[in-house]
Amino acid sequence: MMHSSMIGHIEKAVRYSEDHRRFHFNQFSVTLDGDHRKHQVTFDNGAWTCDGEAIDDPSFNAHIMAVERVLGEMLPGAATD
């Protein structure tokens, strides 16, 4: 039998998870399986880095762009309603 307080917590979790504006990423790290090897993509207070090929503009890094596509509107600076 599930207690009413547990049901309330589950309902709140569902509501929170459906409103992506509640999430504010400050920093995280993710490993992406590339075609030839694994890549470490990090986000730290608005700055992206990737251990993949060195390019001048991180916004054109395929691994970073893939993570941005997965996280979509939850990332800082993404278009909002």
PAKESE-230677 format. One record per atom (N, C-alpha, C, O): residue in three letters; z, y, x. Coordinates in steps of 0.05 Angstrom, whole numbers, m for minus. Layout:
BEGIN
<code->ALA	zz->Z	yy->Y	xx->X>
...
This chain:
BEGIN
<code->MET	zz->0	yy->m24	xx->17>
<code->MET	zz->0	yy->0	xx->0>
<code->MET	zz->0	yy->25	xx->18>
<code->MET	zz->15	yy->26	xx->38>
<code->MET	zz->m16	yy->44	xx->11>
<code->MET	zz->m19	yy->69	xx->27>
<code->MET	zz->m1	yy->90	xx->14>
<code->MET	zz->m2	yy->95	xx->m10>
<code->HIS	zz->14	yy->104	xx->31>
<code->HIS	zz->32	yy->125	xx->22>
<code->HIS	zz->15	yy->150	xx->15>
<code->HIS	zz->m6	yy->155	xx->27>
<code->SER	zz->25	yy->166	xx->m3>
<code->SER	zz->10	yy->190	xx->m11>
<code->SER	zz->7	yy->210	xx->12>
<code->SER	zz->m13	yy->224	xx->13>
<code->SER	zz->27	yy->211	xx->30>
<code->SER	zz->24	yy->229	xx->52>
<code->SER	zz->1	yy->221	xx->71>
<code->SER	zz->m13	yy->238	xx->82>
<code->MET	zz->m3	yy->195	xx->74>
<code->MET	zz->m24	yy->184	xx->91>
<code->MET	zz->m51	yy->191	xx->78>
<code->MET	zz->m70	yy->198	xx->91>
<code->ILE	zz->m53	yy->188	xx->52>
<code->ILE	zz->m77	yy->195	xx->37>
<code->ILE	zz->m84	yy->224	xx->41>
<code->ILE	zz->m107	yy->231	xx->45>
<code->GLY	zz->m64	yy->241	xx->40>
<code->GLY	zz->m68	yy->270	xx->44>
<code->GLY	zz->m78	yy->276	xx->72>
<code->GLY	zz->m96	yy->293	xx->75>
<code->HIS	zz->m68	yy->262	xx->92>
<code->HIS	zz->m78	yy->266	xx->120>
<code->HIS	zz->m107	yy->257	xx->123>
<code->HIS	zz->m123	yy->269	xx->137>
<code->ILE	zz->m113	yy->235	xx->111>
<code->ILE	zz->m141	yy->224	xx->112>
<code->ILE	zz->m160	yy->244	xx->98>
<code->ILE	zz->m181	yy->250	xx->109>
<code->GLU	zz->m152	yy->254	xx->75>
<code->GLU	zz->m169	yy->274	xx->61>
<code->GLU	zz->m173	yy->299	xx->77>
<code->GLU	zz->m195	yy->310	xx->78>
<code->LYS	zz->m151	yy->308	xx->90>
<code->LYS	zz->m153	yy->332	xx->107>
<code->LYS	zz->m172	yy->327	xx->131>
<code->LYS	zz->m188	yy->344	xx->138>
<code->ALA	zz->m170	yy->303	xx->143>
<code->ALA	zz->m187	yy->296	xx->166>
<code->ALA	zz->m216	yy->296	xx->158>
<code->ALA	zz->m233	yy->306	xx->172>
<code->VAL	zz->m222	yy->286	xx->134>
<code->VAL	zz->m250	yy->285	xx->124>
<code->VAL	zz->m260	yy->314	xx->120>
<code->VAL	zz->m282	yy->321	xx->128>
<code->ARG	zz->m243	yy->331	xx->108>
<code->ARG	zz->m251	yy->359	xx->103>
<code->ARG	zz->m256	yy->374	xx->129>
<code->ARG	zz->m275	yy->388	xx->131>
<code->TYR	zz->m238	yy->370	xx->148>
<code->TYR	zz->m241	yy->383	xx->174>
<code->TYR	zz->m267	yy->374	xx->188>
<code->TYR	zz->m282	yy->390	xx->198>
<code->SER	zz->m272	yy->348	xx->187>
<code->SER	zz->m295	yy->337	xx->201>
<code->SER	zz->m322	yy->346	xx->189>
<code->SER	zz->m342	yy->347	xx->203>
<code->GLU	zz->m321	yy->353	xx->164>
<code->GLU	zz->m346	yy->363	xx->151>
<code->GLU	zz->m351	yy->392	xx->155>
<code->GLU	zz->m374	yy->402	xx->150>
<code->ASP	zz->m332	yy->407	xx->166>
<code->ASP	zz->m336	yy->436	xx->171>
<code->ASP	zz->m337	yy->440	xx->201>
<code->ASP	zz->m316	yy->445	xx->214>
<code->HIS	zz->m360	yy->439	xx->212>
<code->HIS	zz->m364	yy->441	xx->241>
<code->HIS	zz->m355	yy->468	xx->252>
<code->HIS	zz->m351	yy->470	xx->276>
<code->ARG	zz->m352	yy->488	xx->236>
<code->ARG	zz->m343	yy->515	xx->245>
<code->ARG	zz->m314	yy->514	xx->254>
<code->ARG	zz->m305	yy->532	xx->268>
<code->ARG	zz->m300	yy->493	xx->247>
<code->ARG	zz->m272	yy->491	xx->255>
<code->ARG	zz->m269	yy->482	xx->285>
<code->ARG	zz->m248	yy->485	xx->297>
<code->PHE	zz->m290	yy->472	xx->296>
<code->PHE	zz->m289	yy->461	xx->324>
<code->PHE	zz->m298	yy->482	xx->344>
<code->PHE	zz->m319	yy->494	xx->340>
<code->HIS	zz->m283	yy->485	xx->365>
<code->HIS	zz->m289	yy->505	xx->385>
<code->HIS	zz->m286	yy->491	xx->413>
<code->HIS	zz->m264	yy->487	xx->423>
<code->PHE	zz->m309	yy->484	xx->424>
<code->PHE	zz->m308	yy->470	xx->450>
<code->PHE	zz->m302	yy->490	xx->472>
<code->PHE	zz->m315	yy->511	xx->474>
<code->ASN	zz->m283	yy->483	xx->489>
<code->ASN	zz->m277	yy->499	xx->513>
<code->ASN	zz->m288	yy->485	xx->537>
<code->ASN	zz->m301	yy->498	xx->555>
<code->GLN	zz->m283	yy->460	xx->539>
<code->GLN	zz->m294	yy->444	xx->561>
<code->GLN	zz->m294	yy->415	xx->554>
<code->GLN	zz->m278	yy->404	xx->539>
<code->PHE	zz->m314	yy->401	xx->565>
<code->PHE	zz->m317	yy->373	xx->562>
<code->PHE	zz->m336	yy->362	xx->583>
<code->PHE	zz->m351	yy->377	xx->595>
<code->SER	zz->m336	yy->336	xx->586>
<code->SER	zz->m354	yy->323	xx->604>
<code->SER	zz->m364	yy->298	xx->590>
<code->SER	zz->m350	yy->284	xx->576>
<code->VAL	zz->m390	yy->292	xx->595>
<code->VAL	zz->m402	yy->269	xx->582>
<code->VAL	zz->m421	yy->256	xx->602>
<code->VAL	zz->m434	yy->269	xx->618>
<code->THR	zz->m422	yy->230	xx->601>
<code->THR	zz->m441	yy->215	xx->617>
<code->THR	zz->m465	yy->207	xx->600>
<code->THR	zz->m462	yy->195	xx->579>
<code->LEU	zz->m488	yy->214	xx->609>
<code->LEU	zz->m513	yy->208	xx->595>
<code->LEU	zz->m529	yy->188	xx->611>
<code->LEU	zz->m533	yy->192	xx->635>
<code->ASP	zz->m537	yy->166	xx->598>
<code->ASP	zz->m553	yy->146	xx->612>
<code->ASP	zz->m582	yy->155	xx->613>
<code->ASP	zz->m596	yy->155	xx->593>
<code->GLY	zz->m591	yy->164	xx->636>
<code->GLY	zz->m619	yy->173	xx->640>
<code->GLY	zz->m637	yy->149	xx->644>
<code->GLY	zz->m628	yy->126	xx->642>
<code->ASP	zz->m663	yy->155	xx->648>
<code->ASP	zz->m682	yy->133	xx->652>
<code->ASP	zz->m677	yy->118	xx->678>
<code->ASP	zz->m682	yy->94	xx->679>
<code->HIS	zz->m667	yy->132	xx->698>
<code->HIS	zz->m665	yy->120	xx->725>
<code->HIS	zz->m636	yy->117	xx->734>
<code->HIS	zz->m630	yy->101	xx->752>
<code->ARG	zz->m618	yy->134	xx->723>
<code->ARG	zz->m590	yy->132	xx->731>
<code->ARG	zz->m573	yy->148	xx->710>
<code->ARG	zz->m584	yy->161	xx->692>
<code->LYS	zz->m547	yy->146	xx->713>
<code->LYS	zz->m529	yy->161	xx->696>
<code->LYS	zz->m526	yy->190	xx->706>
<code->LYS	zz->m528	yy->195	xx->730>
<code->HIS	zz->m522	yy->208	xx->687>
<code->HIS	zz->m519	yy->237	xx->694>
<code->HIS	zz->m494	yy->247	xx->682>
<code->HIS	zz->m487	yy->241	xx->659>
<code->GLN	zz->m479	yy->263	xx->697>
<code->GLN	zz->m455	yy->276	xx->687>
<code->GLN	zz->m461	yy->304	xx->678>
<code->GLN	zz->m470	yy->321	xx->694>
<code->VAL	zz->m458	yy->310	xx->653>
<code->VAL	zz->m462	yy->336	xx->641>
<code->VAL	zz->m435	yy->348	xx->634>
<code->VAL	zz->m419	yy->334	xx->620>
<code->THR	zz->m430	yy->372	xx->642>
<code->THR	zz->m404	yy->385	xx->636>
<code->THR	zz->m408	yy->412	xx->623>
<code->THR	zz->m428	yy->426	xx->628>
<code->PHE	zz->m389	yy->420	xx->607>
<code->PHE	zz->m388	yy->446	xx->594>
<code->PHE	zz->m361	yy->457	xx->600>
<code->PHE	zz->m341	yy->444	xx->594>
<code->ASP	zz->m360	yy->480	xx->612>
<code->ASP	zz->m334	yy->492	xx->619>
<code->ASP	zz->m335	yy->522	xx->612>
<code->ASP	zz->m347	yy->538	xx->627>
<code->ASN	zz->m321	yy->530	xx->591>
<code->ASN	zz->m319	yy->558	xx->582>
<code->ASN	zz->m346	yy->572	xx->582>
<code->ASN	zz->m349	yy->594	xx->593>
<code->GLY	zz->m366	yy->559	xx->569>
<code->GLY	zz->m392	yy->571	xx->565>
<code->GLY	zz->m413	yy->565	xx->586>
<code->GLY	zz->m436	yy->573	xx->583>
<code->ALA	zz->m405	yy->552	xx->608>
<code->ALA	zz->m424	yy->546	xx->630>
<code->ALA	zz->m430	yy->516	xx->630>
<code->ALA	zz->m412	yy->499	xx->631>
<code->TRP	zz->m456	yy->509	xx->631>
<code->TRP	zz->m465	yy->482	xx->633>
<code->TRP	zz->m471	yy->474	xx->662>
<code->TRP	zz->m480	yy->491	xx->677>
<code->THR	zz->m465	yy->450	xx->669>
<code->THR	zz->m474	yy->439	xx->694>
<code->THR	zz->m483	yy->410	xx->690>
<code->THR	zz->m475	yy->396	xx->671>
<code->CYS	zz->m500	yy->401	xx->708>
<code->CYS	zz->m510	yy->373	xx->707>
<code->CYS	zz->m514	yy->365	xx->736>
<code->CYS	zz->m524	yy->380	xx->753>
<code->ASP	zz->m508	yy->340	xx->742>
<code->ASP	zz->m511	yy->330	xx->769>
<code->ASP	zz->m540	yy->321	xx->774>
<code->ASP	zz->m546	yy->310	xx->795>
<code->GLY	zz->m558	yy->325	xx->755>
<code->GLY	zz->m586	yy->317	xx->758>
<code->GLY	zz->m601	yy->336	xx->775>
<code->GLY	zz->m589	yy->350	xx->792>
<code->GLU	zz->m627	yy->337	xx->772>
<code->GLU	zz->m644	yy->354	xx->788>
<code->GLU	zz->m635	yy->383	xx->787>
<code->GLU	zz->m628	yy->393	xx->766>
<code->ALA	zz->m636	yy->396	xx->811>
<code->ALA	zz->m627	yy->424	xx->813>
<code->ALA	zz->m649	yy->442	xx->803>
<code->ALA	zz->m672	yy->441	xx->813>
<code->ILE	zz->m643	yy->459	xx->783>
<code->ILE	zz->m661	yy->479	xx->774>
<code->ILE	zz->m646	yy->505	xx->771>
<code->ILE	zz->m622	yy->505	xx->768>
<code->ASP	zz->m661	yy->527	xx->771>
<code->ASP	zz->m648	yy->553	xx->770>
<code->ASP	zz->m635	yy->559	xx->743>
<code->ASP	zz->m615	yy->572	xx->742>
<code->ASP	zz->m647	yy->549	xx->722>
<code->ASP	zz->m637	yy->555	xx->695>
<code->ASP	zz->m628	yy->530	xx->681>
<code->ASP	zz->m645	yy->513	xx->673>
<code->PRO	zz->m602	yy->526	xx->677>
<code->PRO	zz->m591	yy->502	xx->665>
<code->PRO	zz->m602	yy->497	xx->636>
<code->PRO	zz->m601	yy->475	xx->626>
<code->SER	zz->m611	yy->518	xx->623>
<code->SER	zz->m621	yy->515	xx->595>
<code->SER	zz->m647	yy->499	xx->594>
<code->SER	zz->m655	yy->491	xx->573>
<code->PHE	zz->m659	yy->493	xx->618>
<code->PHE	zz->m683	yy->477	xx->619>
<code->PHE	zz->m678	yy->449	xx->630>
<code->PHE	zz->m696	yy->435	xx->637>
<code->ASN	zz->m652	yy->442	xx->633>
<code->ASN	zz->m645	yy->415	xx->643>
<code->ASN	zz->m646	yy->396	xx->619>
<code->ASN	zz->m633	yy->400	xx->599>
<code->ALA	zz->m662	yy->374	xx->622>
<code->ALA	zz->m666	yy->355	xx->600>
<code->ALA	zz->m640	yy->342	xx->591>
<code->ALA	zz->m636	yy->337	xx->567>
<code->HIS	zz->m621	yy->337	xx->610>
<code->HIS	zz->m596	yy->324	xx->602>
<code->HIS	zz->m578	yy->343	xx->587>
<code->HIS	zz->m566	yy->335	xx->567>
<code->ILE	zz->m577	yy->368	xx->595>
<code->ILE	zz->m561	yy->388	xx->581>
<code->ILE	zz->m574	yy->393	xx->553>
<code->ILE	zz->m559	yy->394	xx->533>
<code->MET	zz->m600	yy->395	xx->552>
<code->MET	zz->m613	yy->399	xx->526>
<code->MET	zz->m608	yy->376	xx->507>
<code->MET	zz->m604	yy->381	xx->483>
<code->ALA	zz->m606	yy->352	xx->517>
<code->ALA	zz->m601	yy->329	xx->500>
<code->ALA	zz->m573	yy->330	xx->488>
<code->ALA	zz->m569	yy->325	xx->464>
<code->VAL	zz->m553	yy->338	xx->504>
<code->VAL	zz->m526	yy->341	xx->495>
<code->VAL	zz->m524	yy->363	xx->474>
<code->VAL	zz->m511	yy->360	xx->453>
<code->GLU	zz->m538	yy->385	xx->479>
<code->GLU	zz->m538	yy->408	xx->460>
<code->GLU	zz->m550	yy->399	xx->433>
<code->GLU	zz->m540	yy->407	xx->412>
<code->ARG	zz->m571	yy->382	xx->434>
<code->ARG	zz->m583	yy->373	xx->409>
<code->ARG	zz->m564	yy->355	xx->394>
<code->ARG	zz->m562	yy->356	xx->369>
<code->VAL	zz->m548	yy->338	xx->408>
<code->VAL	zz->m529	yy->320	xx->395>
<code->VAL	zz->m507	yy->336	xx->381>
<code->VAL	zz->m499	yy->331	xx->359>
<code->LEU	zz->m496	yy->356	xx->395>
<code->LEU	zz->m474	yy->372	xx->385>
<code->LEU	zz->m482	yy->394	xx->366>
<code->LEU	zz->m466	yy->403	xx->350>
<code->GLY	zz->m507	yy->403	xx->368>
<code->GLY	zz->m518	yy->422	xx->349>
<code->GLY	zz->m501	yy->446	xx->344>
<code->GLY	zz->m493	yy->460	xx->362>
<code->GLU	zz->m496	yy->452	xx->319>
<code->GLU	zz->m483	yy->476	xx->310>
<code->GLU	zz->m454	yy->478	xx->319>
<code->GLU	zz->m442	yy->500	xx->316>
<code->MET	zz->m443	yy->457	xx->329>
<code->MET	zz->m414	yy->458	xx->338>
<code->MET	zz->m411	yy->473	xx->364>
<code->MET	zz->m388	yy->480	xx->372>
<code->LEU	zz->m433	yy->478	xx->379>
<code->LEU	zz->m431	yy->491	xx->405>
<code->LEU	zz->m429	yy->521	xx->402>
<code->LEU	zz->m440	yy->533	xx->383>
<code->PRO	zz->m415	yy->534	xx->421>
<code->PRO	zz->m413	yy->564	xx->420>
<code->PRO	zz->m441	yy->576	xx->421>
<code->PRO	zz->m458	yy->567	xx->436>
<code->GLY	zz->m445	yy->597	xx->406>
<code->GLY	zz->m471	yy->611	xx->407>
<code->GLY	zz->m492	yy->599	xx->389>
<code->GLY	zz->m514	yy->609	xx->387>
<code->ALA	zz->m486	yy->576	xx->376>
<code->ALA	zz->m506	yy->564	xx->358>
<code->ALA	zz->m508	yy->581	xx->333>
<code->ALA	zz->m490	yy->594	xx->325>
<code->ALA	zz->m531	yy->579	xx->321>
<code->ALA	zz->m536	yy->595	xx->296>
<code->ALA	zz->m517	yy->585	xx->274>
<code->ALA	zz->m512	yy->561	xx->271>
<code->THR	zz->m506	yy->604	xx->260>
<code->THR	zz->m487	yy->597	xx->238>
<code->THR	zz->m497	yy->609	xx->212>
<code->THR	zz->m515	yy->626	xx->212>
<code->ASP	zz->m486	yy->600	xx->190>
<code->ASP	zz->m494	yy->611	xx->163>
<code->ASP	zz->m487	yy->640	xx->160>
<code->ASP	zz->m493	yy->652	xx->140>
